[in-house]
Amino acid sequence: MIYTEFVQIASRSYTYLKIEMGTAPLVLLKGEKGFVMCGYLNLEAAEKLNDIAVRVTGVKDLESLLNAKVAGVTSGAKALGIKEGDKVSNIVYRL
């Protein structure tokens, strides 16, 4: 099943996507400038495409994504001041 929702977080609009896979879901939160992606997606590919991307792991829904700590970032995300270990809810406004 594929689930898509437009959500408001701190007065900004985001697109939330969740796809049920085998064992764990694929979860993504897309902002105006970049996105937060789960471990299913490839950070190196996002870097090659010059995307502003943040990777998190162990997430299953929007709430766990927002509470997760950043596990990896592209250089574009680094340029926005996002770094590994940041809590997503504290940096999502930059995306």
C-alpha positions, 0 to 999 in steps of 0.5 A, a space after each residue: 500500500 502507498 500512503 501520501 499526505 500533505 502535512 503542516 509542520 511548524 507552519 510549513 508544508 511537506 509531502 509525507 510518503 509511506 510505502 509498505 515494503 517487505 519487513 519495514 516501510 519506505 518513509 520519506 518527508 519532502 520539503 521545499 528545498 530537500 527531503 528526509 529519507 529512510 535507509 531504503 534510499 541511497 544517500 550517495 545517489 542523492 549526493 550525485 544528483 546534488 539533492 539536499 537530503 537527510 537519511 534516518 534509520 529505524 523509522 516506521 511512520 511520520 512520528 518516528 521520522 520526526 523523532 529520529 536522529 540524522 544518520 547521514 547528510 548530503 553536502 547540500 544539507 551540510 551547507 544548510 547547517 544540518 549534521 549527523 546526530 541532529 534530531 529531525 524535528 529540529 532541522 526539518 524547517 531547513 528543508 
